[in-house]
Amino acid sequence: MTYSGHETFHCRLFWLKKGYDYLTVNDNFSEESGVDLGVGKNMINSIRYWMKAFGALDEDNNLSALFQQLLNDEGWDPYLEHQGTNWLLHYMICKTNNASIYREIFSELRKLKPEFSKEHFVSFAKGNNSRLRDNILGKDFSVFIRTYMDKGSDGDGFTSGLLADLNLVHELGKNYSGEIVYRIENRFPDDLPNKILLFSILDNPEYSNSIDFNSLYSSVNGPGNIFALNERDLESKLEELADNYPSIVYKNEAGVKELQFKQPIDKWEILDEFYAE
């Protein structure tokens, strides 16, 4: 479980692209990297952290195939301009689990505490590992909140939270203890592309050619949890996939709900189709 390494900086809009471009011509980040990237030493460490958190870098510091296709100058969306890319990045940071708080909050904590505060998260995380320090967990929570809620700008949009436009996390006000309380609503996101949702299903190694609806709705990396969909809206998305792809069948018979793939579908072709549109 990882709760530090970001140097308390949330990921800025162009950091992933900057990091990608730098590593295509350099083997690794160093203290001198900041001169080329125009950032300080702490920010270099933060960029490295976020590259790994989103899955752009593997444990051996190699650029992943997905981000090579996404961020090269002729790639799918090198400057992260499409809202669908924000959903893809949100999926990746939860799925990769190199920044543990994202999966924990979306798949676990909000089920126990639909309205949660920093203190709730600290208590939850320490329940899994009592040796964790409160101040480290508290800083990680603050970075999480800025990632999804900070819509500030220094004139160029660099300080905005990378995933703030998804409107997933909402501030409710303060509770009786004076703590700020947040909520992630299970809602129908109009801007979540079906192809991004389909990619997340095809990318999940735990899923087979037949997937029980409850698994899609409730499993840790399932689309129901990661994209904060309620049951009705997830089912609606699955029905749309079945209508659009002859090789996909969604069954709802005698109380048994199941998504079936009659033929294999290449997840990379799905992303190719999405960005080609």
C-alpha positions, -999 to 999 in steps of 0.1 A, spaced: 0 0 0 14 34 -11 4 67 5 33 89 -2 58 100 -29 38 128 -44 56 154 -23 20 168 -15 16 180 -52 -15 168 -70 -9 159 -107 -10 190 -129 -26 189 -164 6 186 -185 28 166 -161 21 132 -176 29 146 -211 60 163 -198 72 132 -181 65 111 -211 83 134 -235 113 135 -212 116 98 -208 114 91 -245 149 106 -248 163 100 -213 166 68 -193 153 81 -160 146 112 -140 174 128 -122 180 160 -101 190 178 -133 157 168 -150 140 199 -134 160 222 -156 146 206 -188 111 203 -174 110 238 -157 101 224 -123 119 220 -89 134 189 -74 103 180 -54 82 183 -85 104 159 -103 98 133 -77 61 141 -79 60 137 -117 78 103 -113 52 93 -87 22 103 -108 37 85 -139 37 53 -118 4 61 -102 -15 63 -135 4 33 -149 25 53 -174 56 37 -159 61 1 -147 82 -9 -118 113 -10 -141 106 26 -152 96 15 -187 69 34 -205 37 14 -208 21 5 -242 -11 24 -233 6 57 -225 30 54 -255 -1 53 -276 -20 79 -257 8 106 -252 31 105 -282 27 136 -304 7 117 -330 -11 96 -304 -47 94 -292 -48 124 -270 -13 137 -261 -26 169 -243 -55 152 -225 -82 173 -242 -109 147 -243 -132 141 -214 -131 104 -222 -94 105 -214 -101 118 -180 -123 87 -174 -96 65 -187 -70 81 -164 -94 77 -135 -98 40 -143 -61 36 -145 -52 52 -112 -77 30 -94 -68 -2 -113 -30 3 -111 -31 7 -73 3 24 -71 -15 52 -52 -36 31 -29 -61 58 -17 -79 59 -50 -90 23 -51 -96 23 -14 -120 52 -14 -139 43 -46 -142 6 -39 -142 3 -2 -144 34 21 -175 50 5 -195 17 10 -187 18 47 -190 56 50 -211 71 21 -203 105 37 -167 105 46 -140 129 60 -102 129 62 -105 114 97 -127 85 84 -101 77 57 -72 78 82 -90 55 106 -99 31 77 -64 30 64 -49 24 98 -74 -4 104 -55 -22 76 -21 -12 89 -18 3 123 18 14 117 8 40 92 13 76 103 -17 99 106 1 129 90 11 109 59 -24 96 54 -38 130 60 -16 146 34 -25 118 9 -62 125 15 -57 162 8 -39 154 -25 -68 131 -34 -94 158 -28 -74 184 -49 -71 158 -77 -109 156 -80 -121 190 -67 -94 217 -73 -106 238 -102 -82 267 -95 -58 281 -120 -26 301 -122 -36 315 -155 -26 284 -176 -47 258 -158 -17 241 -143 -30 240 -108 -63 224 -115 -68 189 -103 -63 166 -133 -96 148 -127 -117 177 -113 -139 179 -145 -153 144 -137 -173 159 -108 -170 127 -89 -163 140 -54 -186 165 -37 -181 186 -6 -211 185 17 -200 209 44 -188 203 80 -201 177 105 -206 182 142 -169 178 148 -160 205 123 -146 181 98 -153 186 61 -174 158 47 -174 145 12 -196 122 -9 -192 103 -41 -227 99 -56 -237 68 -76 -250 86 -106 -253 84 -144 -224 102 -159 -235 115 -193 -199 120 -203 -186 85 -196 -181 69 -230 -193 33 -234 -161 24 -251 -140 35 -221 -163 14 -198 -159 -15 -222 -122 -12 -222 -122 -14 -184 -141 -46 -186 -119 -62 -212 -88 -50 -193 -98 -68 -161 -80 -102 -159 -105 -115 -134 -133 -114 -160 -140 -142 -184 -163 -145 -214 -193 -146 -190 -195 -120 -163 -221 -120 -135 -237 -85 -131 -230 -85 -94 -193 -88 -102 -195 -59 -126 -213 -39 -100 -194 -48 -68 -160 -62 -76 -130 -40 -66 -120 -30 -101 -155 -34 -116 -171 -5 -135 -198 -1 -109 -173 9 -82 -147 27 -103 -171 48 -123 -196 53 -94 -226 38 -113 -258 27 -96 -273 -6 -106 -299 8 -130 -274 30 -149 -247 2 -151 -273 -21 -165 -284 6 -190 -247 9 -201 -244 -28 -206 -276 -29 -226 -262 -2 -249 -230 -22 -254 -250 -53 -264 -270 -31 -288 -239 -18 -304 -217 -49 -306 -230 -81 -322 -205 -102 -302 -218 -89 -269 -250 -102 -252 -265 -89 -220 -290 -114 -204 -315 -106 -177 -336 -138 -174 -353 -152 -143 -333 -129 -120 -300 -139 -135 -281 -110 -150 -250 -117 -171 -227 -100 -197 -215 -125 -223 -189 -122 -251 -196 -146 -279 -163 -137 -296 -131 -121 -283 -128 -83 -285 -95 -66 -286 -94 -39 -259 -68 -18 -279 -91 -18 -309 -118 -4 -287 -96 25 -277 -85 29 -313 -122 32 -324 -130 56 -296 -102 81 -304 -108 77 -342 -143 90 -336 
